Amino acid sequence: MNKSEFLEKYGIELKIARVRRKMSQEKLAELADCSSVHIGYIERGIKCPTIYQFLKIARILGIDLNEFFRDFTE
């Protein structure tokens, strides 16, 4: 898996988690202390968040990190 494939898959998984929680990009951005534009870039695979941003977003969305990254490492 190359970088662009990783970012695309990662972004899709984050969007799925957000939508399942019925949360808007704006609300997630507010809770994660970033812009909704930035969340949109992440979800579309255009930008890669810092590890700190990712951990913050994962916590907000209730993402189990072991489960989340299992698909990327198998």
Biopython code that builds the backbone (N, CA, C, O; Angstrom):
import numpy as np
from Bio.PDB.StructureBuilder import StructureBuilder

atoms = [
    (1, "MET", "N", (0.853, -1.174, 0.000)),
    (1, "MET", "CA", (0.000, 0.000, 0.000)),
    (1, "MET", "C", (0.895, 1.232, 0.000)),
    (1, "MET", "O", (1.750, 1.394, 0.870)),
    (2, "ASN", "N", (0.686, 2.100, -0.990)),
    (2, "ASN", "CA", (1.481, 3.316, -1.025)),
    (2, "ASN", "C", (0.812, 4.407, -0.179)),
    (2, "ASN", "O", (-0.264, 4.197, 0.381)),
    (3, "LYS", "N", (1.454, 5.556, -0.095)),
    (3, "LYS", "CA", (0.983, 6.630, 0.787)),
    (3, "LYS", "C", (-0.411, 7.123, 0.407)),
    (3, "LYS", "O", (-1.263, 7.296, 1.279)),
    (4, "SER", "N", (-0.650, 7.348, -0.874)),
    (4, "SER", "CA", (-1.957, 7.868, -1.273)),
    (4, "SER", "C", (-3.066, 6.856, -1.010)),
    (4, "SER", "O", (-4.174, 7.239, -0.632)),
    (5, "GLU", "N", (-2.786, 5.580, -1.204)),
    (5, "GLU", "CA", (-3.774, 4.534, -0.891)),
    (5, "GLU", "C", (-4.060, 4.503, 0.608)),
    (5, "GLU", "O", (-5.208, 4.372, 1.031)),
    (6, "PHE", "N", (-3.005, 4.626, 1.396)),
    (6, "PHE", "CA", (-3.166, 4.649, 2.854)),
    (6, "PHE", "C", (-4.036, 5.830, 3.282)),
    (6, "PHE", "O", (-4.979, 5.663, 4.055)),
    (7, "LEU", "N", (-3.717, 7.023, 2.778)),
    (7, "LEU", "CA", (-4.471, 8.214, 3.163)),
    (7, "LEU", "C", (-5.931, 8.111, 2.741)),
    (7, "LEU", "O", (-6.822, 8.533, 3.478)),
    (8, "GLU", "N", (-6.178, 7.553, 1.565)),
    (8, "GLU", "CA", (-7.550, 7.407, 1.098)),
    (8, "GLU", "C", (-8.328, 6.434, 1.989)),
    (8, "GLU", "O", (-9.446, 6.732, 2.410)),
    (9, "LYS", "N", (-7.740, 5.282, 2.271)),
    (9, "LYS", "CA", (-8.410, 4.278, 3.113)),
    (9, "LYS", "C", (-8.611, 4.812, 4.525)),
    (9, "LYS", "O", (-9.679, 4.641, 5.112)),
    (10, "TYR", "N", (-7.602, 5.446, 5.059)),
    (10, "TYR", "CA", (-7.656, 6.029, 6.396)),
    (10, "TYR", "C", (-8.768, 7.071, 6.478)),
    (10, "TYR", "O", (-9.543, 7.084, 7.433)),
    (11, "GLY", "N", (-8.843, 7.944, 5.474)),
    (11, "GLY", "CA", (-9.866, 8.976, 5.452)),
    (11, "GLY", "C", (-11.270, 8.403, 5.382)),
    (11, "GLY", "O", (-12.180, 8.885, 6.057)),
    (12, "ILE", "N", (-11.443, 7.385, 4.575)),
    (12, "ILE", "CA", (-12.750, 6.737, 4.454)),
    (12, "ILE", "C", (-13.160, 6.126, 5.789)),
    (12, "ILE", "O", (-14.312, 6.253, 6.204)),
    (13, "GLU", "N", (-12.227, 5.469, 6.458)),
    (13, "GLU", "CA", (-12.534, 4.844, 7.752)),
    (13, "GLU", "C", (-12.917, 5.888, 8.799)),
    (13, "GLU", "O", (-13.828, 5.669, 9.598)),
    (14, "LEU", "N", (-12.223, 7.017, 8.789)),
    (14, "LEU", "CA", (-12.585, 8.085, 9.731)),
    (14, "LEU", "C", (-13.976, 8.640, 9.415)),
    (14, "LEU", "O", (-14.766, 8.903, 10.321)),
    (15, "LYS", "N", (-14.264, 8.815, 8.135)),
    (15, "LYS", "CA", (-15.582, 9.329, 7.763)),
    (15, "LYS", "C", (-16.687, 8.364, 8.184)),
    (15, "LYS", "O", (-17.721, 8.787, 8.701)),
    (16, "ILE", "N", (-16.471, 7.082, 7.965)),
    (16, "ILE", "CA", (-17.451, 6.067, 8.372)),
    (16, "ILE", "C", (-17.701, 6.157, 9.869)),
    (16, "ILE", "O", (-18.850, 6.138, 10.309)),
    (17, "ALA", "N", (-16.626, 6.255, 10.661)),
    (17, "ALA", "CA", (-16.769, 6.351, 12.121)),
    (17, "ALA", "C", (-17.538, 7.609, 12.505)),
    (17, "ALA", "O", (-18.378, 7.570, 13.405)),
    (18, "ARG", "N", (-17.263, 8.713, 11.839)),
    (18, "ARG", "CA", (-17.949, 9.976, 12.145)),
    (18, "ARG", "C", (-19.432, 9.901, 11.799)),
    (18, "ARG", "O", (-20.281, 10.315, 12.587)),
    (19, "VAL", "N", (-19.736, 9.373, 10.623)),
    (19, "VAL", "CA", (-21.126, 9.279, 10.179)),
    (19, "VAL", "C", (-21.918, 8.327, 11.073)),
    (19, "VAL", "O", (-23.076, 8.599, 11.392)),
    (20, "ARG", "N", (-21.310, 7.224, 11.478)),
    (20, "ARG", "CA", (-21.980, 6.286, 12.383)),
    (20, "ARG", "C", (-22.380, 6.953, 13.693)),
    (20, "ARG", "O", (-23.373, 6.578, 14.316)),
    (21, "ARG", "N", (-21.609, 7.928, 14.094)),
    (21, "ARG", "CA", (-21.907, 8.649, 15.334)),
    (21, "ARG", "C", (-22.799, 9.867, 15.085)),
    (21, "ARG", "O", (-23.066, 10.663, 15.985)),
    (22, "LYS", "N", (-23.250, 9.983, 13.830)),
    (22, "LYS", "CA", (-24.135, 11.084, 13.432)),
    (22, "LYS", "C", (-23.549, 12.444, 13.808)),
    (22, "LYS", "O", (-24.235, 13.323, 14.330)),
    (23, "MET", "N", (-22.264, 12.580, 13.524)),
    (23, "MET", "CA", (-21.545, 13.805, 13.854)),
    (23, "MET", "C", (-21.157, 14.524, 12.570)),
    (23, "MET", "O", (-20.679, 13.898, 11.624)),
    (24, "SER", "N", (-21.360, 15.820, 12.536)),
    (24, "SER", "CA", (-20.965, 16.603, 11.366)),
    (24, "SER", "C", (-19.458, 16.850, 11.385)),
    (24, "SER", "O", (-18.800, 16.718, 12.417)),
    (25, "GLN", "N", (-18.936, 17.208, 10.226)),
    (25, "GLN", "CA", (-17.521, 17.589, 10.159)),
    (25, "GLN", "C", (-17.282, 18.805, 11.044)),
    (25, "GLN", "O", (-16.238, 18.917, 11.688)),
    (26, "GLU", "N", (-18.237, 19.702, 11.075)),
    (26, "GLU", "CA", (-18.094, 20.919, 11.877)),
    (26, "GLU", "C", (-17.985, 20.593, 13.370)),
    (26, "GLU", "O", (-17.156, 21.164, 14.078)),
    (27, "LYS", "N", (-18.832, 19.667, 13.840)),
    (27, "LYS", "CA", (-18.813, 19.297, 15.253)),
    (27, "LYS", "C", (-17.505, 18.578, 15.588)),
    (27, "LYS", "O", (-16.896, 18.857, 16.621)),
    (28, "LEU", "N", (-17.073, 17.670, 14.738)),
    (28, "LEU", "CA", (-15.812, 16.969, 14.975)),
    (28, "LEU", "C", (-14.659, 17.969, 15.003)),
    (28, "LEU", "O", (-13.785, 17.889, 15.865)),
    (29, "ALA", "N", (-14.660, 18.894, 14.073)),
    (29, "ALA", "CA", (-13.605, 19.906, 14.019)),
    (29, "ALA", "C", (-13.579, 20.742, 15.295)),
    (29, "ALA", "O", (-12.512, 21.031, 15.837)),
    (30, "GLU", "N", (-14.756, 21.125, 15.765)),
    (30, "GLU", "CA", (-14.846, 21.906, 17.001)),
    (30, "GLU", "C", (-14.257, 21.132, 18.178)),
    (30, "GLU", "O", (-13.484, 21.678, 18.965)),
    (31, "LEU", "N", (-14.628, 19.856, 18.292)),
    (31, "LEU", "CA", (-14.128, 19.037, 19.400)),
    (31, "LEU", "C", (-12.634, 18.737, 19.274)),
    (31, "LEU", "O", (-11.930, 18.611, 20.276)),
    (32, "ALA", "N", (-12.159, 18.622, 18.027)),
    (32, "ALA", "CA", (-10.750, 18.295, 17.781)),
    (32, "ALA", "C", (-9.874, 19.541, 17.684)),
    (32, "ALA", "O", (-8.661, 19.440, 17.499)),
    (33, "ASP", "N", (-10.493, 20.716, 17.809)),
    (33, "ASP", "CA", (-9.767, 21.984, 17.771)),
    (33, "ASP", "C", (-9.012, 22.171, 16.450)),
    (33, "ASP", "O", (-7.820, 22.479, 16.423)),
    (34, "CYS", "N", (-9.760, 21.972, 15.350)),
    (34, "CYS", "CA", (-9.212, 22.243, 14.025)),
    (34, "CYS", "C", (-10.366, 22.737, 13.158)),
    (34, "CYS", "O", (-11.473, 22.929, 13.662)),
    (35, "SER", "N", (-10.131, 22.941, 11.890)),
    (35, "SER", "CA", (-11.193, 23.449, 11.021)),
    (35, "SER", "C", (-11.940, 22.295, 10.345)),
    (35, "SER", "O", (-11.404, 21.199, 10.179)),
    (36, "SER", "N", (-13.174, 22.566, 9.965)),
    (36, "SER", "CA", (-13.949, 21.553, 9.249)),
    (36, "SER", "C", (-13.339, 21.300, 7.865)),
    (36, "SER", "O", (-13.463, 20.202, 7.321)),
    (37, "VAL", "N", (-12.695, 22.298, 7.309)),
    (37, "VAL", "CA", (-11.998, 22.124, 6.028)),
    (37, "VAL", "C", (-10.891, 21.084, 6.191)),
    (37, "VAL", "O", (-10.706, 20.219, 5.334)),
    (38, "HIS", "N", (-10.159, 21.178, 7.299)),
    (38, "HIS", "CA", (-9.079, 20.222, 7.559)),
    (38, "HIS", "C", (-9.640, 18.805, 7.716)),
    (38, "HIS", "O", (-9.065, 17.851, 7.193)),
    (39, "ILE", "N", (-10.752, 18.666, 8.428)),
    (39, "ILE", "CA", (-11.390, 17.349, 8.572)),
    (39, "ILE", "C", (-11.783, 16.817, 7.197)),
    (39, "ILE", "O", (-11.587, 15.636, 6.910)),
    (40, "GLY", "N", (-12.331, 17.672, 6.356)),
    (40, "GLY", "CA", (-12.689, 17.271, 4.995)),
    (40, "GLY", "C", (-11.489, 16.796, 4.200)),
    (40, "GLY", "O", (-11.575, 15.800, 3.482)),
    (41, "TYR", "N", (-10.369, 17.495, 4.320)),
    (41, "TYR", "CA", (-9.138, 17.082, 3.632)),
    (41, "TYR", "C", (-8.678, 15.711, 4.125)),
    (41, "TYR", "O", (-8.262, 14.870, 3.328)),
    (42, "ILE", "N", (-8.750, 15.491, 5.414)),
    (42, "ILE", "CA", (-8.343, 14.201, 5.982)),
    (42, "ILE", "C", (-9.255, 13.101, 5.446)),
    (42, "ILE", "O", (-8.774, 12.052, 5.016)),
    (43, "GLU", "N", (-10.556, 13.331, 5.469)),
    (43, "GLU", "CA", (-11.508, 12.314, 5.015)),
    (43, "GLU", "C", (-11.362, 12.008, 3.535)),
    (43, "GLU", "O", (-11.650, 10.888, 3.112)),
    (44, "ARG", "N", (-10.927, 12.963, 2.744)),
    (44, "ARG", "CA", (-10.734, 12.735, 1.305)),
    (44, "ARG", "C", (-9.329, 12.231, 0.968)),
    (44, "ARG", "O", (-9.019, 11.993, -0.199)),
    (45, "GLY", "N", (-8.492, 12.071, 1.971)),
    (45, "GLY", "CA", (-7.150, 11.558, 1.736)),
    (45, "GLY", "C", (-6.192, 12.577, 1.175)),
    (45, "GLY", "O", (-5.160, 12.215, 0.610)),
    (46, "ILE", "N", (-6.520, 13.853, 1.323)),
    (46, "ILE", "CA", (-5.669, 14.922, 0.800)),
    (46, "ILE", "C", (-4.602, 15.314, 1.816)),
    (46, "ILE", "O", (-3.468, 15.622, 1.447)),
    (47, "LYS", "N", (-4.966, 15.303, 3.086)),
    (47, "LYS", "CA", (-4.036, 15.670, 4.163)),
    (47, "LYS", "C", (-3.896, 14.515, 5.141)),
    (47, "LYS", "O", (-4.810, 13.709, 5.315)),
    (48, "CYS", "N", (-2.750, 14.455, 5.763)),
    (48, "CYS", "CA", (-2.484, 13.456, 6.798)),
    (48, "CYS", "C", (-2.352, 14.202, 8.129)),
    (48, "CYS", "O", (-1.498, 15.077, 8.270)),
    (49, "PRO", "N", (-3.187, 13.859, 9.092)),
    (49, "PRO", "CA", (-3.092, 14.560, 10.369)),
    (49, "PRO", "C", (-1.835, 14.152, 11.121)),
    (49, "PRO", "O", (-1.259, 13.093, 10.869)),
    (50, "THR", "N", (-1.427, 14.992, 12.031)),
    (50, "THR", "CA", (-0.321, 14.604, 12.907)),
    (50, "THR", "C", (-0.810, 13.474, 13.797)),
    (50, "THR", "O", (-2.016, 13.256, 13.910)),
    (51, "ILE", "N", (0.089, 12.767, 14.418)),
    (51, "ILE", "CA", (-0.307, 11.685, 15.314)),
    (51, "ILE", "C", (-1.148, 12.231, 16.462)),
    (51, "ILE", "O", (-2.088, 11.574, 16.910)),
    (52, "TYR", "N", (-0.821, 13.421, 16.937)),
    (52, "TYR", "CA", (-1.598, 14.042, 18.007)),
    (52, "TYR", "C", (-3.028, 14.302, 17.548)),
    (52, "TYR", "O", (-3.978, 14.010, 18.274)),
    (53, "GLN", "N", (-3.183, 14.856, 16.336)),
    (53, "GLN", "CA", (-4.520, 15.111, 15.797)),
    (53, "GLN", "C", (-5.286, 13.805, 15.627)),
    (53, "GLN", "O", (-6.464, 13.713, 15.972)),
    (54, "PHE", "N", (-4.603, 12.797, 15.091)),
    (54, "PHE", "CA", (-5.265, 11.515, 14.890)),
    (54, "PHE", "C", (-5.744, 10.928, 16.215)),
    (54, "PHE", "O", (-6.882, 10.468, 16.307)),
    (55, "LEU", "N", (-4.902, 10.937, 17.234)),
    (55, "LEU", "CA", (-5.293, 10.394, 18.534)),
    (55, "LEU", "C", (-6.476, 11.158, 19.115)),
    (55, "LEU", "O", (-7.377, 10.565, 19.710)),
    (56, "LYS", "N", (-6.468, 12.461, 18.940)),
    (56, "LYS", "CA", (-7.570, 13.290, 19.421)),
    (56, "LYS", "C", (-8.870, 12.934, 18.696)),
    (56, "LYS", "O", (-9.911, 12.764, 19.331)),
    (57, "ILE", "N", (-8.808, 12.824, 17.375)),
    (57, "ILE", "CA", (-9.981, 12.467, 16.580)),
    (57, "ILE", "C", (-10.463, 11.059, 16.939)),
    (57, "ILE", "O", (-11.663, 10.835, 17.093)),
    (58, "ALA", "N", (-9.541, 10.124, 17.072)),
    (58, "ALA", "CA", (-9.904, 8.744, 17.424)),
    (58, "ALA", "C", (-10.611, 8.699, 18.776)),
    (58, "ALA", "O", (-11.602, 7.985, 18.934)),
    (59, "ARG", "N", (-10.117, 9.443, 19.733)),
    (59, "ARG", "CA", (-10.743, 9.471, 21.054)),
    (59, "ARG", "C", (-12.158, 10.029, 20.955)),
    (59, "ARG", "O", (-13.089, 9.472, 21.537)),
    (60, "ILE", "N", (-12.320, 11.112, 20.230)),
    (60, "ILE", "CA", (-13.632, 11.742, 20.069)),
    (60, "ILE", "C", (-14.622, 10.777, 19.416)),
    (60, "ILE", "O", (-15.789, 10.721, 19.805)),
    (61, "LEU", "N", (-14.153, 10.018, 18.422)),
    (61, "LEU", "CA", (-15.028, 9.100, 17.688)),
    (61, "LEU", "C", (-15.140, 7.728, 18.341)),
    (61, "LEU", "O", (-15.891, 6.875, 17.868)),
    (62, "GLY", "N", (-14.398, 7.512, 19.422)),
    (62, "GLY", "CA", (-14.448, 6.220, 20.107)),
    (62, "GLY", "C", (-13.838, 5.093, 19.302)),
    (62, "GLY", "O", (-14.293, 3.952, 19.377)),
    (63, "ILE", "N", (-12.818, 5.406, 18.537)),
    (63, "ILE", "CA", (-12.162, 4.413, 17.685)),
    (63, "ILE", "C", (-11.175, 3.598, 18.514)),
    (63, "ILE", "O", (-10.337, 4.151, 19.226)),
    (64, "ASP", "N", (-11.287, 2.279, 18.412)),
    (64, "ASP", "CA", (-10.319, 1.366, 19.026)),
    (64, "ASP", "C", (-9.106, 1.314, 18.096)),
    (64, "ASP", "O", (-9.206, 0.814, 16.976)),
    (65, "LEU", "N", (-7.974, 1.821, 18.549)),
    (65, "LEU", "CA", (-6.801, 1.943, 17.676)),
    (65, "LEU", "C", (-6.283, 0.599, 17.191)),
    (65, "LEU", "O", (-5.857, 0.482, 16.042)),
    (66, "ASN", "N", (-6.311, -0.414, 18.043)),
    (66, "ASN", "CA", (-5.859, -1.742, 17.608)),
    (66, "ASN", "C", (-6.716, -2.250, 16.460)),
    (66, "ASN", "O", (-6.197, -2.751, 15.463)),
    (67, "GLU", "N", (-8.005, -2.122, 16.599)),
    (67, "GLU", "CA", (-8.941, -2.558, 15.556)),
    (67, "GLU", "C", (-8.772, -1.718, 14.293)),
    (67, "GLU", "O", (-8.763, -2.251, 13.184)),
    (68, "PHE", "N", (-8.642, -0.416, 14.463)),
    (68, "PHE", "CA", (-8.516, 0.486, 13.331)),
    (68, "PHE", "C", (-7.303, 0.160, 12.479)),
    (68, "PHE", "O", (-7.405, 0.115, 11.253)),
    (69, "PHE", "N", (-6.164, -0.064, 13.100)),
    (69, "PHE", "CA", (-4.937, -0.291, 12.344)),
    (69, "PHE", "C", (-4.731, -1.741, 11.929)),
    (69, "PHE", "O", (-3.819, -2.036, 11.156)),
    (70, "ARG", "N", (-5.556, -2.641, 12.423)),
    (70, "ARG", "CA", (-5.431, -4.056, 12.035)),
    (70, "ARG", "C", (-5.545, -4.197, 10.529)),
    (70, "ARG", "O", (-4.771, -4.936, 9.921)),
    (71, "ASP", "N", (-6.497, -3.501, 9.913)),
    (71, "ASP", "CA", (-6.677, -3.596, 8.461)),
    (71, "ASP", "C", (-5.471, -3.079, 7.701)),
    (71, "ASP", "O", (-5.229, -3.506, 6.572)),
    (72, "PHE", "N", (-4.723, -2.187, 8.281)),
    (72, "PHE", "CA", (-3.568, -1.597, 7.594)),
    (72, "PHE", "C", (-2.322, -2.468, 7.711)),
    (72, "PHE", "O", (-1.395, -2.338, 6.911)),
    (73, "THR", "N", (-2.295, -3.347, 8.695)),
    (73, "THR", "CA", (-1.087, -4.130, 8.931)),
    (73, "THR", "C", (-1.201, -5.573, 8.456)),
    (73, "THR", "O", (-0.206, -6.297, 8.440)),
    (74, "GLU", "N", (-2.386, -5.994, 8.075)),
    (74, "GLU", "CA", (-2.552, -7.378, 7.615)),
    (74, "GLU", "C", (-2.398, -7.474, 6.133)),
    (74, "GLU", "O", (-2.506, -8.564, 5.571)),
]
sb = StructureBuilder()
sb.init_structure("model")
sb.init_model(0)
sb.init_chain("A")
sb.init_seg("    ")
for serial, (resi, resn, name, xyz) in enumerate(atoms, 1):
    if name == "N":
        sb.init_residue(resn, " ", resi, " ")
    sb.init_atom(name, np.array(xyz, "f"), 0.0, 1.0, " ", f" {name:<3s}", serial, name[0])
structure = sb.get_structure()
